[in-house]
Amino acid sequence: MTDYKMLGIEREVYFKTSRSGGKGGQHINKVETKVEAWWSVTQSTLFDDNEKERILQKLANKINKDGFLICTASDTRSQLENKAKAIQLLKSQLYELEIRKKLV
């Protein structure tokens, strides 16, 4: 996997939002700040078949039956920040597989 692929992954991700659980004030339980980043491994145009197969094998416990890798973030009160964290989590999971040729 080359780094330019990681830059383009945002175009293939779609987001679902929901209310964060736990304690909160008047604001936190009314706003959808929890973010799930959904990325389809099988439908991705960024990776070749060998890379997709490796992703599916190595992350099998994190990929649902429809072939989506789902990363969740609910650390902050900002939906935008949680989106960025979810994308970063997704990227870090792919980087850990060491599919890329070299890190920059």
C-alpha positions in Angstrom: 0.0 0.0 0.0 1.4 3.4 -0.9 0.8 6.5 1.0 -1.2 8.1 -1.8 -3.8 5.4 -1.3 -4.3 6.4 2.3 -4.9 10.0 1.2 -7.7 8.8 -1.1 -9.4 6.5 1.4 -11.6 9.4 2.7 -13.4 9.4 -0.6 -14.5 5.8 0.0 -15.6 6.1 3.6 -19.1 7.1 4.7 -20.2 8.0 8.1 -23.0 7.2 10.5 -23.6 9.4 13.5 -25.4 8.7 16.8 -25.7 10.1 20.3 -22.7 9.3 22.5 -23.6 7.4 25.7 -22.6 8.0 29.2 -22.8 11.0 31.4 -23.2 14.5 30.0 -24.7 17.8 30.5 -27.7 19.4 28.8 -25.9 19.4 25.4 -24.1 16.0 25.1 -27.1 13.7 25.1 -29.0 15.7 22.4 -26.3 16.0 19.8 -25.0 13.1 17.6 -21.3 13.3 18.2 -20.5 9.6 18.1 -19.1 8.7 14.6 -18.8 5.4 12.8 -16.5 5.4 9.7 -17.7 2.6 7.3 -15.2 1.5 4.6 -16.0 -1.4 2.2 -12.9 -3.5 1.7 -14.3 -5.4 -1.2 -15.6 -2.4 -3.1 -12.4 -0.3 -2.7 -10.7 0.9 -5.8 -7.5 1.8 -4.0 -6.2 -1.7 -3.4 -5.5 -4.6 -5.7 -7.0 -8.1 -5.1 -4.0 -9.3 -3.2 -4.0 -6.4 -0.8 -7.8 -6.7 -0.3 -7.4 -10.4 0.5 -4.7 -9.6 3.1 -6.9 -6.9 4.7 -9.9 -9.3 4.8 -7.7 -12.1 6.4 -5.9 -9.9 9.0 -8.8 -7.8 10.1 -11.5 -10.5 9.8 -12.6 -9.9 13.4 -13.2 -6.2 12.7 -15.0 -6.6 9.3 -18.7 -7.2 9.3 -20.4 -9.9 7.1 -21.0 -7.3 4.4 -17.3 -6.5 4.0 -17.2 -3.2 5.9 -14.4 -2.2 8.2 -16.1 0.0 10.9 -14.1 2.3 13.1 -15.9 4.2 15.9 -14.9 7.4 17.7 -16.8 9.2 20.5 -14.0 10.8 22.5 -14.9 14.4 22.0 -18.0 16.5 21.9 -17.2 17.5 18.3 -18.6 15.4 15.5 -15.9 16.8 13.2 -13.1 15.8 15.5 -14.6 12.4 16.0 -14.8 12.0 12.2 -11.1 12.8 12.0 -10.3 10.3 14.8 -12.4 7.5 13.1 -10.5 8.1 9.8 -7.2 8.0 11.6 -8.1 4.8 13.4 -9.0 3.2 10.1 -5.8 4.3 8.5 -3.7 3.1 11.5 -5.3 -0.4 11.3 -4.4 -0.6 7.6 -0.8 0.7 8.3 -0.3 -2.0 10.9 -0.8 -4.6 8.3 2.4 -3.4 6.6 0.9 -3.8 3.1 2.6 -0.5 2.1 6.0 -0.6 0.5 7.5 1.9 2.9 6.5 4.5 5.4 7.2 8.1 4.8 
